[in-house]
Amino acid sequence: MRFVETPGIGTTLIQLVDDQRKLLSRLEVLELTIWFSGVKIPVAGIAGVYTPPGLRKKGYATNCLKHAIRKQQRKDKCLLMLFGERDFYARFGLTPIGPWYGIYVSQKLAALPPEPLMRDCQALDQAQILNLYTQNVKPRIGAVVRDPKSLKPFFPTVWRNGGVCRVLIGSKKQFAGYVWHSAPGTSEFEVVEVGALHPAGYDGILAYLLYETKRRAKDHFLAALPPDDPFSKYLMQFEAKQVVEYKPNSRSLARILDLKKLLKLLTPVFKERVRLIKSELVPRTLMIKTGKSQAKLDLAGTYPGVELKIEQTRLTQLLFGTVNFDLQTSGRDGLNAEIGALLFPKFSAFTYLKDRF
């Protein structure tokens, strides 16, 4: 058996083959960058893990994944991310970092206002759409940093091939906002991304979505957006039903590959989180020990340095804001629970569906 690697643009196909070059298993490694509270973090995305039906449960996919992880550890990637079954990928050190979010909006929400002017997205809309997306996601955690040279997302998925991008036209016939949603004929009318130049633009986009829901003979549309998305916040003022679901087959999973580099990149984020606390209460440094690795975080306080001993999977969840920081002070050298809660606040980590892999 041997591995065959085929590089592409931002991606590498890894195949495990036998001596006759028969495919035993394969996967794709994606070169990605995500937003993390205003900081860009390089990550490796794993996609398209596949083993032919007659060759499954023989360890071929496991060998392929281990090979891919070893290669990424030798590169400059801080994190490994994928979407898949928690139970299978836990053996590779991957842990859940976020649920599936959805907001169901009834077509009978209210009397329909006049339908706004909309048009299909054009190449000239590219820069404004990218700017709106970046403004919305840059302060948050998990969204992919998109290539400014491409209006479409990097890697195709089943729903994305049939997706539709529509542009809201303002009073002066100018670009006022946009919405990505599933194409007609799909079982669920799913909205996966919305942006508006001004908050009033959400009124027009909601009106369009309600009319489109009616045209498709649906009783609701589904906004597959996290709670901290601006359009999600807008929708919750109405009688919308918000759902947080942990789907077993499509969980967001992550693993830390390089703790030292990750903490170095995130140092400005952590300093900002404790900026308003008196300097004498903030540790000079925080030494994080996971058992597999350790790294020191400079917090620039005047309190003596402290340490945090924690499992790597738990630390991953804390970084993504998936769980609350509830560790108690551990003697003189332990991290104070109050400071810990400021350093590791809760978030709605989310990768938008157009960028999922």
MARMI-961092 format. One record per atom (N, C-alpha, C): residue in three letters; x, y, z. Coordinates in pm, whole numbers, plus 32768, in hexadecimal, padded with zeros to 4 digits. Layout:
<pts>
AlaXYZ ...
</pts>
This chain:
<pts>
Met80547F888000 Met800080008000 Met8058807D8000 Arg802580E77FC5 Arg806E81657FC6 Arg800B81D87FB3 Phe803982517FD6 Phe7FE882C87FC8 Phe800E83127F48 Val7FA8833E7F01 Val7FBB838F7E89 Val7F7B84167EA4 Glu7FC984817E95 Glu7F9785087EB2 Glu7F92855A7E32 Thr7F1E85997E1D Thr7F0A85EB7DA6 Thr7EE786797DD2 Pro7F4586D87DC6 Pro7F2887617DF0 Pro7ECF87A97D8D Gly7E7E88057DC3 Gly7E29885A7D70 Gly7E3288E97DA3 Ile7DD2893B7D7E Ile7DCF89C67DAB Ile7D8E89C97E36 Gly7DE089DA7E9B Gly7DAD89DF7F23 Gly7D8189597F5A Thr7DA788ED7F1A Thr7D7988697F45 Thr7DDD87FE7F1C Thr7DE087907F67 Thr7E33871D7F43 Thr7DDE869E7F53 Leu7DD586517EE9 Leu7D9085D17EED Leu7DF385657F19 Ile7DD1851D7F85 Ile7E2584B27FB8 Ile7DDC842D7FA2 Gln7E1D83D27F59 Gln7DE3834F7F3D Gln7E3F82E17F73 Leu7E0182807FB3 Leu7E4882077FDD Leu7E28819B7F77 Val7E8F81667F36 Val7E7B81037ECB Val7ECE80877EE9 Asp7EA780177EAB Asp7EF67F9D7EBA Asp7F607F967E4D Asp7FA47F257E44 Asp80137F187DE4 Asp7FE57F1F7D53 Gln7F647F057D3A Gln7F2D7F0F7CB3 Gln7EE97F967C9B Arg7F007FF67CFA Arg7EC6807C7CF5 Arg7E2E807A7D05 Lys7DF980127D3F Lys7D6B800D7D5E Lys7D5080657DD7 Leu7CE880B87DCE Leu7CC681147E3B Leu7C9580C87EB5 Leu7CD480E57F28 Leu7CAA80AC7FA7 Leu7C5F81117FFC Ser7C8B818E7FF7 Ser7C4781FA803F Ser7C7E827F800D Arg7C3482EA8026 Arg7C63836E7FFB Arg7C2583DA8052 Leu7C63844F804E Leu7C2C84C6808F Leu7C6D853F804F Glu7C3985B38071 Glu7C6C8630803B Glu7C92868B80AF Val7D0786CA80A4 Val7D34872B8108 Val7D2887B680CA Leu7CE0880F810E Leu7CC7889480DA Leu7D1A88FA8126 Glu7D56895680DD Glu7DA389C48119 Glu7D418A358138 Leu7D268A4C81B9 Leu7CC28AAD81E1 Leu7CF98B0E8248 Thr7CB38B7D8257 Thr7CCD8BDC82C3 Thr7C468C0182FD Ile7C3D8C078383 Ile7BBF8C2D83C2 Ile7BD18CAC8414 Trp7B628CF18428 Trp7B618D658480 Trp7B538D378510 Phe7B9E8D768568 Phe7B998D5685F6 Phe7BA28DD98643 Ser7B2E8E16865C Ser7B268E9686A4 Ser7B838EFF8667 Gly7B7D8F0B85E3 Gly7BCB8F70859C Gly7C538F45856F Val7C7E8ECC8594 Val7D028E98856F Val7CF18E26850B Lys7D4B8E1F84A8 Lys7D498DB48446 Lys7D9C8D3E8478 Ile7D5E8CC78478 Ile7DA08C4E84A8 Ile7DA78BE98435 Pro7E208BBA8411 Pro7E2C8B5483A7 Pro7E008ACB83D8 Val7DAA8A8B838C Val7D778A0783B3 Val7D7E89A9833B Ala7D7B8928835A Ala7D6F88C182F4 Ala7CE3888782FD Gly7C9E8884828F Gly7C188848828B Gly7C1E87BE824B Ile7BDB875F8287 Ile7BD486D8824F Ile7B4B86C5820F Ala7B48869A8193 Ala7ACA8688814B Ala7ACF860980F8 Gly7A5A85D980D1 Gly7A50856C8071 Gly7A9184EA809C Val7A8A84C9811E Val7AC28449814B Val7A6D83D88111 Tyr7AAD837D80C6 Tyr7A618315807F Tyr7AB282948077 Thr7A6C8225808F Thr7AA2819F807A Thr7A3C814F802A Pro7A63810A7FBE Pro7A0480B97F70 Pro79B880587FCC Pro793780457FB4 Pro78E27FF3800D Pro791D7F6B8032 Gly79587F257FD4 Gly798B7EA07FF2 Gly7A0B7E9E8042 Leu7A467F13805A Leu7AC77F1A809F Leu7ABE7F608127 Arg7A467F798155 Arg7A357FC281D2 Arg7A4E7F69824C Lys7A6A7FAE82BC Lys7A877F6B833D Lys7B067F188337 Lys7B647F4282E4 Lys7BE67F0082DC Lys7C587F5D8306 Gly7C347FD68333 Gly7C9980348364 Gly7CD6808E82FA Tyr7CA38088827E Tyr7CDF80D88214 Tyr7CC5816E8229 Ala7C4B8192824E Ala7C2C82208267 Ala7C7C825382DF Thr7C8C81FE8344 Thr7CDC822483B8 Thr7D6C82428391 Asn7DA781EB833D Asn7E2F8202830E Asn7E39828382BE Cys7DD5829D826D Cys7DD48316821B Cys7DCF83938273 Leu7D79839082D8 Leu7D6A84038332 Leu7DE984198384 Lys7E2483AE83B7 Lys7E9F83BC8406 Lys7F0E83F883B1 His7F1683CD8334 His7F7C840282D9 His7F65849782C2 Ala7EE884BD82AA Ala7EC7854A8291 Ala7EE685A0830C Ile7EC5856E8382 Ile7EDD85BB83FC Ile7F7285CE8414 Arg7FC1856583FF Arg805285728410 Arg808C85DC83B3 Lys805C85DF8337 Lys808F864182D7 Lys806A86CF8301 Gln7FF086E28333 Gln7FC68767835C Gln800F879683D9 Gln803487388430 Gln8080875E84A6 Gln810A87938482 Arg813E87698410 Arg81C2879983E4 Arg81B7881E8398 Lys813E8849837C Lys812A88C88337 Lys810B8935839D Asp80D889A5836D Asp80C18A1883C5 Asp80308A2383F3 Lys7FE589B583EE Lys7F5989B98413 Lys7F4889B284AA Cys7EF28A0784DF Cys7ED88A088570 Cys7E6B89A68597 Leu7E0B8992853E Leu7D978941855E Leu7D7788E284EC Leu7D3788748510 Leu7CFD881784AF Leu7C66881D84C2 Met7C1A88298454 Met7B898833845E Met7B4787D983F7 Leu7AD287A5841A Leu7A7F875B83BB Leu79F1875683EF Phe79988722839A Phe790C870E83BF Phe78EE867A83AE Gly78C88638841B Gly78B285A88412 Gly787D856D8493 Glu788684E9849E Glu785284A18511 Glu78B384AB8587 Arg787E84D985F6 Arg78D284EB866D Arg791584698698 Asp78CA83FD869E Asp78FE838086D4 Asp7973834B8683 Phe796B835885FF Phe79D6832485AA Phe7A54837985B6 Tyr7A4583FE85B4 Tyr7AB9845585AF Tyr7AF584758637 Ala7AB1844E86A3 Ala7AE984668728 Ala7B6F8421873B Arg7B8283AF86FA Arg7C0083648707 Arg7C7783B086CD Phe7C5B8415867C Phe7CC684668641 Phe7CDA84EA868D Gly7C9C84F48702 Gly7CAC856C8754 Gly7C5085DE8730 Leu7BEF85C686D7 Leu7B90862F86B0 Leu7B1B86328711 Thr7AEE86AA8731 Thr7A8386BB8793 Thr7A1A871C875E Pro799C870D8783 Pro793287678752 Pro794987F7877F Ile793688558724 Ile794888E28745 Ile78CB89358727 Gly786288F586FA Gly77EB894386DF Gly777888F086AC Pro76FD891786CE Pro768788D0869E Pro765989058616 Trp75E888D185EA Trp75A489068573 Trp753C896A85A3 Tyr753A89DF8565 Tyr74DC8A47858B Tyr74738A5A851D Gly73FC8A7B8546 Gly73948A9784E5 Gly73278AEF8520 Ile72ED8B4384CC Ile727D8B9784F4 Ile720D8B82848F Tyr719B8B5084BF Tyr71288B378469 Tyr70CE8BB2846A Val70B38BE883F4 Val70628C6083E8 Val6FE58C3E8397 Ser6F718C5183D3 Ser6EF38C2E8392 Ser6ED18C8E8322 Gln6E998C5682B8 Gln6E698CA78249 Gln6DF38CFC8274 Lys6DB18CD482E0 Lys6D3F8D1E8317 Lys6D6A8D7B8387 Leu6DE78DA58382 Leu6E1F8DF983EA Leu6DCE8E7883FE Ala6DA68EB68392 Ala6D5B8F33839A Ala6D238F538310 Ala6CD38FBE830A Ala6CA48FEB8288 Ala6D1E90128234 Leu6D228FE081BA Leu6D988FF68167 Leu6DA190888139 Pro6E1590C6814B Pro6E2B914C8115 Pro6E429143807E Pro6E4C91B3803A Pro6E6A91AD7FAA Pro6EEF91637F93 Glu6EF491137F29 Glu6F6D90C87F0E Glu6FD991277ED8 Pro7053911E7F0B Pro70BE91787EDE Pro70F4914F7E56 Leu714091A87E19 Leu718391887D9C Leu71FE91337DBA Met720A90C47D74 Met727D906A7D82 Met72AF90477CF7 Arg732B901C7CEF Arg73638FEB7C71 Arg73C98F7F7C92 Asp73F08F337C2A Asp74588ED07C3E Asp74DF8F137C57 Cys75318ED17CA2 Cys75B68F057CBF Cys760A8F0B7C40 Gln765B8F737C35 Gln76B38F847BC1 Gln77438F957BF1 Ala77A08F897B94 Ala782D8F957BB8 Ala784D901C7BF8 Leu780590847BCF Leu782191097C06 Leu77FA91147C99 Asp77AD90B37CCC Asp778590B47D59 Asp77ED90737DB4 Gln785290377D78 Gln78B28FE57DC2 Gln78F0902E7E38 Ala792690A57E20 Ala796E90ED7E8A Ala791291127EFD Gln789891407EDF Gln783D91687F4A Gln780E90F17F9D Ile77F590807F5A Ile77CC90087FA2 Ile783D8FDA7FFF Leu78B78FD97FCC Leu79288FAE801E Leu793D900D8094 Asn792E9090807C Asn794090F080E8 Asn78D790DD8156 Leu785A90C8812D Leu77EF90B28190 Leu7807903281DF Tyr782B8FC98198 Tyr78478F4A81DB Tyr78B78F5B8241 Thr79248F9B8218 Thr79978FAB8271 Thr7974900082EA Gln7929906C82D6 Gln78FE90BF8346 Gln78AC906E83AB Asn785790178377 Asn78008FC883CE Asn784D8F5E841D Val78AF8F1E83DF Val78EC8EA8841D Val79738EC2845E Lys79B78F2D843A Lys7A3F8F44846D Lys7A478F418506 Pro79E98F7C8550 Pro79F68F7B85E2 Pro79D18EF58622 Arg799B8E9A85D4 Arg79678E1E860B Arg79CA8DAB85F7 Ile799F8D30860F Ile79FB8CBE860E Ile79C98C5285AE Gly7A228C248556 Gly7A078BAE8504 Gly79E88BC78473 Ala79C58C42844D Ala79A38C5D83C2 Ala7A208C5F836C Val7A168C2C82F3 Val7A878C248298 Val7AA88CAF825E Val7B298CCD8256 Val7B578D468210 Val7B4F8D28817C Arg7AFC8D738134 Arg7AE28D5480A7 Arg7B448D978049 Asp7B5A8D547FDA Asp7BB48D847F72 Asp7B728DFA7F2A Pro7BAE8E707F2D Pro7B708EE47EEA Pro7B688ED67E53 Lys7BAF8E757E1B Lys7BAD8E637D8A Lys7B388E0D7D5B Ser7AEC8DD87DBB Ser7A818D7C7D95 Ser7A008D9F7DDC Leu79988DB87D91 Leu79158DD37DCD Leu78DC8D547E08 Lys78F38CE47DC4 Lys78C08C657DF4 Lys791C8C307E61 Pro78E78BDF7EBC Pro793C8BA37F24 Pro79A38B467EE6 Phe7A078B217F35 Phe7A788AD57F02 Phe7A538A4D7ECA Phe7A0D89FF7F19 Phe79FE89727EF8 Phe796A894E7EEC Pro7943890C7E81 Pro78B488F17E6C Pro787D88847EC8 Thr780288977EF2 Thr77B788327F3B Thr773788197EEE Val76EB87B57F17 Val767287907ECE Val761188047EC7 Trp75F388427F3C Trp758D88AC7F39 Trp75C289267EED Arg7645893F7EF8 Arg767A89BB7EC1 Arg767089BE7E29 Asn767A894B7DEA Asn766F89497D58 Asn75E9897C7D28 Gly7581896E7D7D Gly74FE899E7D58 Gly74D68A1B7DA2 Gly75368A5B7DE6 Gly75178AD27E35 Gly74FE8B4C7DDF Val74BC8BAE7E19 Val74998C287DD2 Val74C58C9F7E26 Cys75068D007DE7 Cys75288D7D7E29 Cys74D68DEC7DE9 Arg74888E327E3D Arg74338E9F7E0C Arg745C8F217E50 Val744F8F8E7E05 Val747990117E35 Val7400906A7E4A Leu73FE90AE7EBD Leu739691107EDC Leu73BB91967E9A Ile735A91D27E54 Ile737192507E0E Ile733792C27E61 Gly738993287E7D Gly735F93997ECE Gly730993FD7E81 Ser72E394677EC7 Ser728994CB7E8C Ser72C895137E16 Lys734D95187E14 Lys739195597DA5 Lys73CA94F47D42 Lys738D947D7D40 Lys73B294117CE4 Lys743F93DA7CFF Gln746F93EF7D7A Gln74F693C37D9B Gln74F093427DF0 Phe756293017DFB Phe7570928B7E51 Phe755292B27EE1 Ala74F792667F21 Ala74D392847FAC Ala74E4920D8009 Gly74F991967FCF Gly750A911F8021 Gly750390A37FCA Tyr7512902F8009 Tyr750E8FB27FBD Tyr74DD8F418016 Val74B28ED47FD5 Val74898E5C801D Val74AD8DE27FC9 Trp74E88D7C800B Trp75028CFA7FCD Trp74988C9A8001 His745A8C4F7FA6 His73F88BEB7FD2 His73F58B777F6F Ser73B08B0E7F95 Ser73A68A977F40 Ser73528AB67EC5 Ala73678A697E5C Ala73218A7D7DDE Ala72958A447DE3 Pro723C8A707D8B Pro71B78A337D84 Pro71BF899E7D6A Gly716189557DA4 Gly715D88C57D91 Gly719C88777E03 Thr71E288BB7E5D Thr721D88767ED0 Thr71B2885E7F3A Ser71C687F77F8B Ser716187D27FEE Ser7152883C805B Glu71BE887F807C Glu71BA88E780E3 Glu71E6896B80A6 Phe719889D580BE Phe71C28A5A8093 Phe72218A8F80FE Glu72A28A8880DF Glu73098AA08143 Glu73578B208121 Val735E8B7A8181 Val73A98BF68173 Val742C8BE581BF Val749C8BF9817A Val751C8BDA81B9 Val75788C5281CD Glu75508CC68197 Glu75A38D3C81AE Glu75568DB98184 Val75628E2181D4 Val751D8EA081B9 Val75798F1281E1 Gly757A8F7B8191 Gly75C48FF381B5 Gly757A906E8182 Ala758090DC81CC Ala753E915881A3 Ala759791CE81C6 Leu75989234816F Leu75E892AB8189 Leu75B592F68202 His753192F28217 His74F493378288 His748B92DA82C7 Pro747192E98348 Pro740F92918389 Pro7387928F8345 Ala735D92FE8309 Ala72DC930282C5 Ala72D892A1824F Gly734E927C821C Gly7351921E81AD Gly731C919581D3 Tyr732391728253 Tyr72EE90F1827F Tyr725690EB826E Asp7213915E8278 Asp718291608261 Asp7163913181D3 Gly71AE91678172 Gly7197914180E7 Gly71BA90B080CC Ile722890818105 Ile72518FF680EF Ile71ED8F96812D Leu71BA8FB681A5 Leu71548F6181E3 Leu70D68F5F818E Ala70AD8FD2815A Ala70358FD58106 Ala70488F7D808A Tyr70BC8F88804B Tyr70D88F337FD6 Tyr70D18EA07FFB Leu710C8E79806C Leu710D8DEC8094 Leu70818DB980B1 Leu702C8E0D80EB Leu6FA28DE48106 Leu6F558DD08084 Tyr6F678E2A8024 Tyr6F268E197FA1 Tyr6F5B8D9C7F5B Glu6FDD8D857F63 Glu70188D107F23 Glu6FE78C8F7F66 Thr6FD78C947FE8 Thr6F9F8C218030 Thr6F148C017FFD Lys6EC58C687FEA Lys6E3C8C567FB7 Lys6E3F8C207F28 Arg6E988C547ED5 Arg6EA18C247E4A Arg6EC78B917E45 Arg6F178B657EA4 Arg6F428AD97EA8 Arg6EDF8A7F7EF0 Ala6E6F8AB77F19 Ala6E058A6B7F5E Ala6E3A8A2B7FDF Lys6E8F8A748026 Lys6EC28A4880A7 Lys6E7C8A958116 Asp6E798A5A818D Asp6E3D8AA381FC Asp6EA58AEE824F His6F288ADC822E His6F918B228276 His70118B208224 Phe70708B73824B Phe70F88B64821A Phe71538B4F8292 Leu71C68B138278 Leu72248AF382E1 Leu72A48B4582CE Ala72C38B988330 Ala73408BE4832F Ala73A88B94837D Ala74048B558335 Ala746C8B028374 Ala74DF8B5B839F Leu74C78BAB8406 Leu75268C118433 Leu75378C0A84CB Pro75AB8C2F84FE Pro75C28C2B858E Pro757B8C9E85D5 Pro756A8C948658 Pro75208CFB86A2 Pro755E8D86869C Asp75E38D8F868B Asp76238E13868A Asp762E8E4F85FF Asp75F68E0C859A Asp75F18E478514 Asp75918EBE8516 Pro75B48F2E84D7 Pro755B8FA384DA Pro74CD8F8784A8 Phe74BF8F358440 Phe74388F17840E Phe73EE8EBF8471 Ser74348E6684B7 Ser73F48E15851F Ser73BA8E6E858C Lys74098ECF85B7 Lys73DB8F2B8620 Lys73608F7885F0 Tyr73628F9E8571 Tyr72EF8FE58538 Tyr72738F8D8539 Leu72818F0F8511 Leu720E8EB68508 Leu71D08E988590 Met72208E9885F9 Met71EE8E71867C Met71908ED786B9 Gln71818F4B867B Gln711D8FAA86AC Gln70908F828680 Phe708B8F238622 Phe700B8EF085F5 Phe6FEF8E698639 Glu6F848E2A8615 Glu6F618DA98651 Glu6FA98D388607 Ala702C8D40860A Ala707D8CDB85C8 Ala70A88C71862D Lys70B98BF885FF Lys70E08B888656 Lys71738B698641 Gln71C18B7B86AA Gln72508B6086A1 Gln726E8AD286D1 Val72C08A8B8684 Val72E18A0086A3 Val737889F186AC Val73A689B08716 Val7432898B8725 Val743688F3872C Glu747188B386C9 Glu746B882186BE Glu74F687E686AB Tyr750E877886F0 Tyr758D873286E1 Tyr757786B98685 Lys758D86D08605 Lys7578866585A4 Lys75ED860485A7 Pro75D3858385B4 Pro7641852385C5 Pro769D8517854C Asn766A852F84D5 Asn76B98517845C Asn76F785948420 Ser76DD8607845A Ser77118682841F Ser774386E3848A Arg778A86AE84EB Arg77BD87018557 Arg7838874F852A Ser784687C9855D Ser78C088168548 Ser792887E185AA Leu799987B38576 Leu7A01877685C9 Leu7A8687BE85B3 Ala7AD987C1861B Ala7B5B8803860F Ala7BC087C1866A Arg7C3F87D78649 Arg7CAF87A7869A Arg7D20880C8692 Ile7D6188288701 Ile7DD588808702 Ile7E4D883386CA Leu7E91886F8668 Leu7F0988338630 Leu7F8988728666 Asp7F8688F68679 Asp7FFC893E86A8 Asp7FD189A38710 Leu7FD7897C8790 Leu7FA789D187FC Leu7FFA8A518809 Lys807D8A4687FE Lys80D28ABB880D Lys80B38B2687A5 Lys80AA8AFD8728 Lys808D8B5E86BF Lys80008B9786CE Leu7FA18B4286F4 Leu7F188B708705 Leu7F0F8BDB8770 Leu7F4C8BC387E5 Leu7F478C258851 Leu7F928CA5882D Lys7FFE8C9787E2 Lys80488D0F87B7 Lys7FF08D67875F Leu7FA98D2A8702 Leu7F518D7786A9 Leu7EDD8DB486F6 Leu7EAD8D6D875D Leu7E388D9B87A9 Leu7E5B8DF6881E Thr7EDB8E138834 Thr7F028E6988A4 Thr7EB88EEF88A5 Pro7EAB8F378834 Pro7E5F8FB58837 Pro7DCE8FA18861 Val7D928F31883C Val7D068F148860 Val7CFA8F0588F7 Phe7D538EB78934 Phe7D4D8EA089C4 Phe7D6B8F1F8A12 Lys7DC98F6E89E4 Lys7DE78FEC8A28 Lys7D6F904B8A25 Glu7D2A904D89B4 Glu7CB490A389A8 Glu7C4590768A06 Arg7C398FF38A1B Arg7BCD8FBF8A70 Arg7BDE8FE58B02 Val7C598FFE8B2D Val7C7190258BB9 Val7C9E90B68BC4 Arg7C8D91028B59 Arg7CC0918C8B54 Arg7C8391E48BC0 Leu7C0491D18BDF Leu7BC092298C3E Leu7BCF91FC8CCF Ile7C15918F8CE6 Ile7C2C915E8D6D Ile7CAA91A28DA5 Lys7CA991C08E26 Lys7D1F91FD8E64 Lys7D9A91A78E4B Ser7E0791E88E29 Ser7E8191A18E04 Ser7EB191438E71 Glu7E9E916A8EF0 Glu7ECE91168F5D Glu7E7E90958F6D Leu7E0C908B8F29 Leu7DBC90108F2D Leu7DD88FB48EB7 Val7E1B8FEA8E52 Val7E368F9E8DD8 Val7EC18F5F8DE2 Pro7ECD8EDB8DCD Pro7F508E9B8DD2 Pro7FAF8ED08D67 Arg80308ECF8D88 Arg80938EF58D22 Arg808F8E908CAF Thr808A8E128CD4 Thr80888DA88C70 Thr80278D3A8C9A Leu7FFA8CF08C39 Leu7FA98C798C53 Leu7FEB8C048C0C Met801A8BA48C59 Met80568B2B8C20 Met7FE98AC28C12 Ile7FCE8A9A8B98 Ile7F668A378B7E Ile7FA989B18B62 Lys7F84894C8BAF Lys7FBC88C68BA0 Lys7F4B88648B82 Thr7F57881E8B13 Thr7EEE87C08AEC Thr7F15872E8AFF Gly7F9187158B25 Gly7FC0868B8B2C Gly800886658AAD Lys7FD486948A3A Lys8015867A89B9 Lys807386EA8993 Ser8056876289C1 Ser80A987D589A1 Ser809288418A09 Gln80E588A78A06 Gln80D389198A5E Gln810389978A17 Ala80CA8A088A3F Ala80F08A888A03 Ala80CF8AF68A65 Lys811B8B628A5C Lys81098BD38AB7 Lys80C58C458A6E Leu80628C7E8AB0 Leu80168CEE8A7B Leu80398D6C8AC9 Asp80658DD48A85 Asp808A8E528AC5 Asp800E8EAA8AD1 Leu7FE58EC78B4E Leu7F6D8F188B65 Leu7F8F8FA68B91 Ala80108FC28BAD Ala803F904A8BCC Ala800390828C4C Gly7FD4902C8CA9 Gly7FA6905C8D2A Gly801A90668D8B Thr7FFB90878E09 Thr806390918E70 Thr805490278EDB Tyr7FEA8FD98ED6 Tyr7FDA8F6B8F35 Tyr803B8EFA8F0B Pro80708EAF8F6D Pro80CD8E438F49 Pro80928DE18EE4 Gly80E98DA78E94 Gly80BD8D488E2E Gly80758CD18E69 Val80138C9D8E1F Val7FC48C2A8E4B Val7FC58BC18DDE Glu7F918B4B8DFE Glu7F8A8AE28D99 Glu7F008AA38D97 Leu7EE28A668D27 Leu7E648A218D13 Leu7E8389968CDD Lys7E6489308D2C Lys7E7588A68D00 Lys7DEE88748CCF Ile7DE988478C53 Ile7D6788298C16 Ile7D7A87C58BA5 Glu7D1787718B8E Glu7D1C87178B1B Glu7D1387678A9A Gln7D5787368A33 Gln7D5A878289B7 Gln7CD187908978 Thr7C7D87298980 Thr7BF687348947 Thr7BA4879D898F Arg7BB487A48A14 Arg7B6C88098A62 Arg7B9E88958A3F Leu7C2188A58A2F Leu7C5989268A08 Leu7C2589508980 Thr7C1B88F38923 Thr7BE68913889E Thr7B58894B88AA Gln7B06890C88FC Gln7A7D893B890E Gln7A7989C48952 Leu7AD389DC89B1 Leu7ADA8A5F89F2 Leu7B008ACB898D Leu7B618AAE8938 Leu7B8E8B1188D5 Leu7B1E8B378875 Phe7ACE8AD5884E Phe7A608AEF87F2 Phe79E28B1F883A Gly79E78B2888BE Gly79748B5A8909 Gly79028AF98911 Thr791F8A778901 Thr78B68A118902 Thr788589F3898F Val78DD89FD89F2 Val78BC89DE8A7D Val78E28A548AD5 Asn78A88A598B4C Asn78C88AC08BAD Asn794B8A9F8BF5 Phe79958B078C19 Phe7A098AF38C6E Phe79D88AE98CFE Asp79E68A748D3A Asp79B48A618DC1 Asp7A1C8A218E1C Leu7A9D8A2A8DF5 Leu7B0689F18E49 Leu7B1A8A4A8EC3 Gln7B2C8A0C8F36 Gln7B418A558FB1 Gln7BD68A768FC2 Thr7BF28ADC9014 Thr7C7C8B019031 Thr7CC68A8A906C Ser7D3C8A71903A Ser7D8C89FE9067 Ser7E088A3190AF Gly7DF58A56912E Gly7E658A87917C Gly7E9A8B0C9146 Arg7F128B30916D Arg7F4D8BB09146 Arg7F688BB690B1 Asp7F878B439075 Asp7FB08B428FE8 Asp7F3B8B2A8F89 Gly7EC18B1D8FBD Gly7E518AFF8F66 Gly7E168B7A8F25 Leu7DCC8B678EB7 Leu7D8B8BD58E71 Leu7D098BF78EB7 Asn7CFA8C728EE0 Asn7C818CA18F22 Asn7C088C8C8EC7 Ala7B9A8C5A8F02 Ala7B248C398EB3 Ala7AEA8CB48E6D Glu7AEE8D278EB1 Glu7AB78DA18E74 Glu7B0A8DCD8DFC Ile7B8E8DCB8E0B Ile7BE68DEF8D9A Ile7BD78D888D2B Gly7BCC8D078D52 Gly7BBA8C9E8CEE Gly7B3D8CB28C9C Ala7AD08CDD8CDC Ala7A538CF48C94 Ala7A608D698C32 Leu7AB48DCC8C53 Leu7ACB8E3C8BF7 Leu7B228E118B82 Leu7B848DBD8B9E Leu7BDD8D8F8B34 Leu7B988D2F8AD5 Phe7B3A8CE08B0A Phe7AF68C7A8AB9 Phe7A5F8C8B8AC0 Pro7A298CF58A83 Pro79978D0B8A86 Pro794E8CAB8A28 Lys78CB8CA08A3B Lys78798C4F89E2 Lys78698C96895B Phe786A8C4788EF Phe78578C7A8867 Phe77FC8C1A881D Ser77CB8C4887AB Ser77828BF1874F Ser77DD8BD886D7 Ala78438B8486EB Ala78A18B68867E Ala78558B2F8607 Phe78778B5F858F Phe78268B39851B Phe78748B4E849A Thr786F8AE98444 Thr789F8AF583BB Thr78268AF7835F Tyr78178B608311 Tyr77A08B6D82BE Tyr77978AFD8258 Leu771D8AD6823B Leu77078A5C81EC Leu77488A658162 Lys77568ADB812B Lys77948AE780A7 Lys78288AC480A9 Asp78628AC08120 Asp78F18AA3812B Asp790C8A1B816B Arg78A489CF8189 Arg78B8895081CD Arg78FE88ED8173 Phe7943888F81B0 Phe799888338162 Phe798D87A78199 
</pts>
